[in-house]
Amino acid sequence: MRTLRASLLILAALAASAFDFDEEDLSVPSTPTYFTADDDNEMTAELMHALGDGEPRVRNKLFFKSSKSVQATGGSVAVRVAQARLESADIEALKSLAKTGGYYTLSLPSVLSDPNSPPVLASASACTLLASRFEEHLQLTMRGRDRVVALSYVLPKVPARCPTDGLPRLALDEVLFNTTATQLFPLEGPKPLGKVPDAAFLPPAAAAAAAAAKGADGKGGAEGRPTA
């Protein structure tokens, strides 16, 4: 009987922790700072957010530091993120959105130096954002210094299902996002598999001349086949 009672207590605790925000201190951010606002060559862009079909609004700012070495060799660079928060009205709107299976959307200008450039967007379910306790990671795939070709929005917890009622009460007037962000600079293009014929990268006339020269030497055409 004592073993059965202990098992029931463990199961009850696990069920209560799935969406229990009341015991969490959501107001303490842990976003690291990678460089200061006084650094040279720093760009700033506004991160927009929208609840469901609502109009996008400014949520916070991202600060980007130019890194020519990473742009040239590929890799990632950390982005400094200004603190973002949700007020009580938006918290209630997010909970209502979660009940209906709605989505929370972020967007950035596709050209960081041009706020009027077409936006790049990424979305996640409102339920997943609540389950992740507002912890999030952004990854910007870049082309060059300031062009964003893709925005990835990663949340650490994905619930098996979202309850349609009985969502927990957030005992706070506001919550702070715990945000990290990186810029990814991929290398230009994949490397081709196999051997490419020497004449393949030449203009047509030069390629024909190279193929003819190989044929005259008895080594075959441009693709290693004997010439007629």
C-alpha positions as CSV (number, residue, x, y, z in Angstrom):
1,M,0.0,0.0,0.0
2,R,2.8,2.4,0.8
3,T,4.5,1.7,-2.5
4,L,1.2,2.3,-4.4
5,R,0.7,5.6,-2.6
6,A,4.3,6.8,-3.5
7,S,3.7,5.9,-7.1
8,L,0.5,7.8,-7.3
9,L,2.2,10.9,-5.8
10,I,5.0,10.7,-8.4
11,L,2.5,10.5,-11.3
12,A,0.5,13.4,-9.9
13,A,3.7,15.5,-9.7
14,L,4.6,14.7,-13.3
15,A,1.2,15.6,-14.6
16,A,1.1,18.9,-12.7
17,S,4.6,19.9,-14.0
18,A,3.7,19.7,-17.7
19,F,2.2,23.2,-17.9
20,D,2.8,24.6,-14.4
21,F,4.2,28.1,-14.6
22,D,3.3,29.3,-11.1
23,E,6.4,27.8,-9.6
24,E,8.7,29.1,-12.3
25,D,10.5,32.4,-12.1
26,L,10.0,33.5,-15.7
27,S,11.2,37.1,-15.0
28,V,14.9,36.1,-14.8
29,P,16.6,36.1,-18.2
30,S,19.7,34.1,-18.9
31,T,20.6,35.5,-22.3
32,P,24.3,35.9,-22.6
33,T,26.0,39.0,-23.8
34,Y,28.6,38.4,-26.5
35,F,29.8,41.9,-27.2
36,T,28.9,45.4,-26.0
37,A,26.9,48.1,-27.8
38,D,30.0,50.2,-28.2
39,D,31.7,47.8,-30.7
40,D,32.5,49.0,-34.1
41,N,30.7,47.8,-37.3
42,E,27.5,46.9,-35.3
43,M,24.1,46.9,-37.0
44,T,20.7,47.0,-35.3
45,A,17.5,45.4,-36.6
46,E,14.0,45.3,-35.1
47,L,12.5,41.9,-34.4
48,M,8.8,41.9,-35.0
49,H,6.2,39.6,-33.6
50,A,2.5,38.8,-34.2
51,L,-0.1,36.8,-32.3
52,G,-2.1,34.7,-34.8
53,D,-3.4,36.9,-37.5
54,G,-2.7,40.1,-35.6
55,E,-0.6,42.9,-37.1
56,P,3.2,42.6,-36.6
57,R,4.6,44.8,-33.8
58,V,8.1,45.6,-32.7
59,R,9.1,43.1,-29.9
60,N,12.8,43.9,-29.3
61,K,16.1,44.6,-31.1
62,L,18.9,42.5,-32.3
63,F,22.5,43.7,-32.5
64,F,24.9,42.3,-35.2
65,K,28.6,42.6,-35.3
66,S,30.4,42.3,-38.6
67,S,32.8,39.4,-38.9
68,K,34.7,39.3,-42.2
69,S,36.7,36.2,-41.2
70,V,33.5,34.1,-40.5
71,Q,31.8,35.4,-43.7
72,A,34.9,34.3,-45.7
73,T,35.4,30.9,-44.1
74,G,31.9,30.0,-43.0
75,G,30.6,29.4,-39.4
76,S,28.4,31.1,-36.9
77,V,28.5,34.4,-34.9
78,A,26.5,35.1,-31.8
79,V,23.9,37.9,-31.9
80,R,23.3,40.2,-28.9
81,V,19.6,40.3,-28.1
82,A,17.8,43.2,-26.2
83,Q,15.4,41.9,-23.6
84,A,11.9,41.1,-24.8
85,R,8.8,40.8,-22.7
86,L,5.1,40.1,-22.9
87,E,2.6,42.2,-20.9
88,S,-0.4,40.7,-19.2
89,A,-2.8,41.4,-22.1
90,D,-0.5,39.7,-24.6
91,I,-0.1,36.7,-22.1
92,E,-3.8,36.2,-22.1
93,A,-4.0,36.6,-25.9
94,L,-1.2,34.0,-26.2
95,K,-3.1,31.6,-24.0
96,S,-6.3,32.1,-26.0
97,L,-4.3,31.4,-29.2
98,A,-2.9,28.2,-27.7
99,K,-6.5,26.9,-27.1
100,T,-7.3,27.3,-30.8
101,G,-4.1,25.9,-32.1
102,G,-2.8,29.3,-33.3
103,Y,0.7,30.4,-34.1
104,Y,3.2,32.9,-32.8
105,T,5.2,34.5,-35.6
106,L,8.5,36.4,-35.7
107,S,9.9,38.4,-38.6
108,L,13.0,40.3,-39.5
109,P,13.9,42.5,-42.6
110,S,15.6,40.3,-45.2
111,V,18.2,43.1,-45.5
112,L,19.2,44.0,-42.0
113,S,20.4,47.5,-43.0
114,D,17.1,48.2,-44.7
115,P,14.0,48.0,-42.4
116,N,11.7,48.3,-45.4
117,S,13.0,45.2,-47.2
118,P,10.6,42.2,-47.5
119,P,10.4,40.3,-44.2
120,V,11.7,36.8,-43.4
121,L,9.3,35.0,-41.1
122,A,9.3,32.0,-38.8
123,S,6.4,30.6,-36.7
124,A,5.8,28.2,-33.8
125,S,2.6,27.1,-32.1
126,A,1.6,29.3,-29.2
127,C,1.2,26.1,-27.1
128,T,4.8,25.1,-27.7
129,L,6.0,28.6,-26.7
130,L,4.0,28.3,-23.4
131,A,5.4,24.8,-22.8
132,S,8.9,26.0,-23.4
133,R,8.4,28.8,-20.8
134,F,9.4,31.5,-23.3
135,E,12.9,30.0,-23.9
136,E,13.8,30.3,-27.6
137,H,16.7,30.3,-30.1
138,L,16.9,32.2,-33.4
139,Q,19.2,31.2,-36.2
140,L,19.7,33.6,-39.1
141,T,21.1,32.0,-42.3
142,M,23.1,34.7,-44.0
143,R,24.3,35.6,-47.5
144,G,26.9,38.3,-47.1
145,R,27.1,40.8,-44.3
146,D,23.4,41.8,-44.0
147,R,21.2,39.6,-46.2
148,V,19.0,37.1,-44.3
149,V,17.9,34.1,-46.5
150,A,16.2,32.1,-43.8
151,L,15.1,32.5,-40.2
152,S,14.8,29.4,-37.9
153,Y,12.8,29.6,-34.6
154,V,13.7,26.8,-32.2
155,L,11.8,26.0,-29.0
156,P,13.2,23.4,-26.6
157,K,9.9,21.7,-25.6
158,V,7.2,20.3,-27.9
159,P,4.2,18.9,-25.9
160,A,2.5,15.8,-27.1
161,R,-0.8,17.7,-27.1
162,C,-2.0,21.1,-26.2
163,P,-4.9,21.3,-23.6
164,T,-7.9,23.2,-25.0
165,D,-8.9,24.2,-21.5
166,G,-7.4,24.4,-18.0
167,L,-4.3,26.2,-19.1
168,P,-2.4,27.4,-16.0
169,R,-2.7,30.8,-14.6
170,L,0.5,32.9,-15.0
171,A,0.8,34.7,-11.7
172,L,2.8,37.6,-13.2
173,D,2.0,40.9,-14.8
174,E,4.6,40.2,-17.5
175,V,7.0,37.5,-18.6
176,L,10.5,37.9,-20.1
177,F,11.8,35.9,-23.0
178,N,15.0,33.9,-22.6
179,T,16.4,34.4,-26.1
180,T,19.6,33.3,-27.8
181,A,20.5,34.0,-31.4
182,T,23.2,33.2,-33.9
183,Q,24.1,34.2,-37.5
184,L,25.1,31.3,-39.7
185,F,27.3,31.9,-42.7
186,P,27.4,28.8,-44.9
187,L,30.1,28.2,-47.4
188,E,29.3,29.1,-51.0
189,G,27.8,26.0,-52.7
190,P,28.5,22.3,-52.4
191,K,31.6,20.7,-53.8
192,P,31.0,18.6,-56.9
193,L,31.4,14.8,-56.6
194,G,33.8,13.1,-58.9
195,K,36.3,14.6,-61.4
196,V,35.2,17.4,-63.6
197,P,36.8,17.5,-67.1
198,D,39.3,20.3,-67.5
199,A,37.4,21.8,-70.4
200,A,34.2,22.0,-68.5
201,F,34.9,25.4,-67.0
202,L,36.1,26.9,-70.3
203,P,34.1,29.1,-72.7
204,P,32.7,26.9,-75.6
205,A,35.3,27.9,-78.2
206,A,38.2,27.3,-75.8
207,A,36.6,24.0,-74.6
208,A,36.3,22.8,-78.3
209,A,40.0,23.8,-78.9
210,A,41.1,21.9,-75.8
211,A,39.1,18.8,-76.8
212,A,40.6,18.9,-80.3
213,A,44.1,19.2,-78.8
214,K,43.5,16.2,-76.6
215,G,42.2,14.3,-79.6
216,A,45.3,15.2,-81.6
217,D,47.5,13.8,-78.9
218,G,45.5,10.5,-78.9
219,K,44.1,11.0,-75.4
220,G,40.5,11.2,-76.5
221,G,38.0,14.1,-76.3
222,A,37.0,16.3,-73.4
223,E,35.3,13.4,-71.6
224,G,38.0,10.8,-72.2
225,R,36.4,9.2,-75.2
226,P,38.2,8.7,-78.5
227,T,37.4,11.3,-81.1
228,A,36.0,10.3,-84.5
